[in-house]
Amino acid sequence: PIDSDGGTASSAGAADTVVLPALVTANMPTLTSPWSLLQLQIDAPGWVFSTGTNILKVGRFGGVVTTYASGTSTFAGNLMLGSRDTAGPGWTIATGGTLRQQGTVGRYAQNTGGGAIRKQGGGTLELDTGVSTLSHFEVIGGKVVNIAGAGALDHKDYNRALTLGAAGAYDMNGISLRIGTFTSSAGSV
């Protein structure tokens, strides 16, 4: 992996984008300490990014982005997505591609506010998550599929609002979720 300054990923900081390139290597990245980035970009299927017990914080102006048009990569571990009063980008999944999110998902406010986390792009986000603490989840485009666990909404201390844009779909896959508020502009559940 390389960062946006051309250095190694291990030297990347909160203002950097780390890119998992189109050539997938045998050495999959694993965090050895907590880490903050602007953006994590995955350019090919087949990557597995693991955090172990650490947390990856991804900034409110970057998010997790995939650029491949077929296949699946996996984020396994603890992910915190930045937001503020306006929605953070969260996940942007390229049309035709899939990202499987395993582990925990949360939101952190960069300053203050209770902004939503978005899933955008025409691809699929598969959620295989345990504890998830997103106060408001917006599916602007593509599809979200619950594979197992709580998805991105089910937590007793949060608002649990779900908004579907006209191009968004949320497949609960037979899993029951507590959703406090649901709004849609022609998206489907």
C-alpha positions as CSV (number, residue, x, y, z in Angstrom):
1,P,0.0,0.0,0.0
2,I,1.1,3.5,-0.7
3,D,0.0,6.9,0.6
4,S,-1.0,9.9,-1.5
5,D,2.4,11.5,-0.9
6,G,4.1,8.6,-2.6
7,G,5.4,7.3,0.7
8,T,4.7,4.0,2.4
9,A,1.3,3.5,4.0
10,S,3.0,3.2,7.4
11,S,4.0,6.9,7.2
12,A,0.5,8.1,6.3
13,G,-1.4,10.5,8.5
14,A,-4.9,12.0,8.9
15,A,-4.5,14.1,5.7
16,D,-3.4,11.2,3.5
17,T,-5.2,8.7,1.2
18,V,-3.9,5.2,1.5
19,V,-4.2,3.2,-1.8
20,L,-4.4,-0.6,-2.0
21,P,-3.3,-0.8,-5.7
22,A,-4.6,-2.8,-8.6
23,L,-1.9,-5.5,-8.1
24,V,-3.0,-7.5,-5.0
25,T,-0.1,-8.9,-3.0
26,A,0.2,-11.9,-0.7
27,N,1.0,-9.5,2.2
28,M,-2.4,-8.2,3.3
29,P,-2.3,-5.0,5.4
30,T,-2.9,-5.2,9.1
31,L,-2.9,-2.4,11.6
32,T,-0.5,-2.7,14.5
33,S,-1.8,0.5,16.2
34,P,-4.8,2.9,15.9
35,W,-4.6,4.9,12.7
36,S,-6.3,8.0,11.2
37,L,-6.6,8.6,7.5
38,L,-8.4,11.0,5.1
39,Q,-9.3,8.1,2.8
40,L,-8.8,4.4,2.2
41,Q,-8.9,3.6,-1.5
42,I,-9.1,0.0,-2.8
43,D,-8.3,-0.4,-6.5
44,A,-8.7,-4.2,-6.9
45,P,-10.8,-7.0,-5.7
46,G,-9.1,-9.6,-3.4
47,W,-7.7,-7.2,-0.8
48,V,-8.3,-7.9,2.9
49,F,-7.6,-4.9,5.2
50,S,-7.5,-5.9,8.9
51,T,-7.4,-3.8,12.0
52,G,-7.0,-6.6,14.6
53,T,-8.1,-5.0,17.9
54,N,-7.1,-1.5,16.6
55,I,-9.4,1.2,15.2
56,L,-9.1,2.8,11.7
57,K,-10.6,6.3,11.7
58,V,-11.3,7.6,8.2
59,G,-12.1,11.3,7.7
60,R,-15.3,13.0,6.9
61,F,-14.0,14.2,3.5
62,G,-12.6,10.9,2.3
63,G,-14.2,7.7,3.4
64,V,-13.6,4.2,2.1
65,V,-13.6,4.1,-1.7
66,T,-13.4,1.2,-4.2
67,T,-12.6,1.7,-7.9
68,Y,-12.9,-1.9,-9.3
69,A,-15.9,-2.9,-11.4
70,S,-16.2,-6.6,-10.3
71,G,-15.2,-8.9,-7.5
72,T,-15.0,-8.3,-3.7
73,S,-12.5,-6.9,-1.2
74,T,-12.9,-7.0,2.6
75,F,-12.4,-4.6,5.5
76,A,-12.1,-6.7,8.6
77,G,-12.0,-5.0,11.9
78,N,-13.0,-1.7,13.7
79,L,-13.9,1.2,11.4
80,M,-14.9,4.7,12.6
81,L,-16.2,7.0,9.9
82,G,-16.0,10.8,10.3
83,S,-19.0,13.1,9.9
84,R,-20.2,16.4,11.3
85,D,-23.4,18.3,10.8
86,T,-23.5,17.3,7.2
87,A,-23.2,13.7,6.0
88,G,-19.7,12.2,5.7
89,P,-19.0,10.1,2.6
90,G,-18.7,6.8,4.5
91,W,-18.4,4.2,1.7
92,T,-18.3,4.9,-2.1
93,I,-18.4,1.6,-3.9
94,A,-17.9,1.5,-7.6
95,T,-20.6,0.1,-9.8
96,G,-20.2,-3.7,-10.2
97,G,-17.9,-4.1,-7.3
98,T,-18.5,-5.3,-3.7
99,L,-16.9,-4.4,-0.4
100,R,-17.6,-6.6,2.6
101,Q,-17.5,-4.8,5.9
102,Q,-16.7,-7.2,8.8
103,G,-16.3,-6.1,12.5
104,T,-17.6,-3.0,14.1
105,V,-18.6,0.3,12.5
106,G,-19.0,3.6,14.3
107,R,-19.2,7.4,13.6
108,Y,-17.0,10.0,15.2
109,A,-17.7,13.7,15.0
110,Q,-14.8,15.7,13.7
111,N,-15.6,18.8,15.8
112,T,-19.3,18.5,16.7
113,G,-22.5,17.4,15.2
114,G,-24.5,14.3,14.5
115,G,-24.2,14.0,10.7
116,A,-25.1,10.9,8.8
117,I,-22.8,8.4,7.2
118,R,-23.5,7.6,3.5
119,K,-23.2,4.7,1.2
120,Q,-22.9,6.0,-2.3
121,G,-21.8,4.7,-5.7
122,G,-23.5,1.9,-7.7
123,G,-21.8,-1.1,-6.1
124,T,-22.7,-3.3,-3.2
125,L,-21.7,-2.9,0.5
126,E,-22.1,-6.2,2.4
127,L,-22.4,-5.7,6.2
128,D,-21.2,-8.6,8.4
129,T,-21.0,-6.4,11.5
130,G,-21.4,-6.7,15.3
131,V,-21.8,-3.4,17.2
132,S,-22.6,-0.6,14.9
133,T,-23.2,3.0,16.1
134,L,-24.2,5.1,13.1
135,S,-26.9,7.5,14.2
136,H,-28.1,8.1,10.7
137,F,-27.3,5.9,7.6
138,E,-28.0,7.2,4.1
139,V,-28.0,4.8,1.1
140,I,-27.7,7.2,-1.8
141,G,-26.8,4.7,-4.5
142,G,-26.2,1.0,-5.0
143,K,-27.1,-1.7,-2.6
144,V,-26.5,-2.6,1.1
145,V,-26.9,-6.2,2.1
146,N,-26.9,-7.4,5.7
147,I,-24.9,-10.7,5.8
148,A,-24.9,-11.1,9.5
149,G,-25.0,-9.1,12.7
150,A,-26.5,-5.6,13.2
151,G,-25.9,-4.1,9.9
152,A,-25.2,-0.4,10.3
153,L,-28.1,0.8,12.4
154,D,-29.1,-1.5,15.3
155,H,-27.9,0.1,18.6
156,K,-30.1,1.0,21.5
157,D,-28.4,4.4,22.2
158,Y,-28.6,5.9,18.8
159,N,-31.3,7.4,16.6
160,R,-31.1,4.6,14.0
161,A,-32.4,6.6,11.1
162,L,-32.3,5.1,7.6
163,T,-32.7,7.2,4.5
164,L,-32.8,5.6,1.0
165,G,-32.1,7.8,-2.0
166,A,-33.9,7.1,-5.3
167,A,-31.0,4.8,-6.5
168,G,-30.4,3.1,-3.1
169,A,-31.5,-0.3,-1.9
170,Y,-31.1,-2.0,1.6
171,D,-31.5,-5.8,1.7
172,M,-32.0,-6.8,5.4
173,N,-31.6,-10.5,4.2
174,G,-34.0,-11.8,6.8
175,I,-32.3,-10.0,9.7
176,S,-34.4,-8.0,12.1
177,L,-33.2,-4.4,12.8
178,R,-34.5,-1.7,15.0
179,I,-34.9,1.4,12.8
180,G,-36.2,4.6,14.5
181,T,-36.9,6.7,11.4
182,F,-37.2,5.6,7.8
183,T,-37.4,8.0,4.8
184,S,-37.2,7.2,1.1
185,S,-37.2,8.9,-2.2
186,A,-38.2,5.8,-4.2
187,G,-35.3,3.5,-2.8
188,S,-36.2,0.0,-1.8
189,V,-35.9,-2.2,1.4
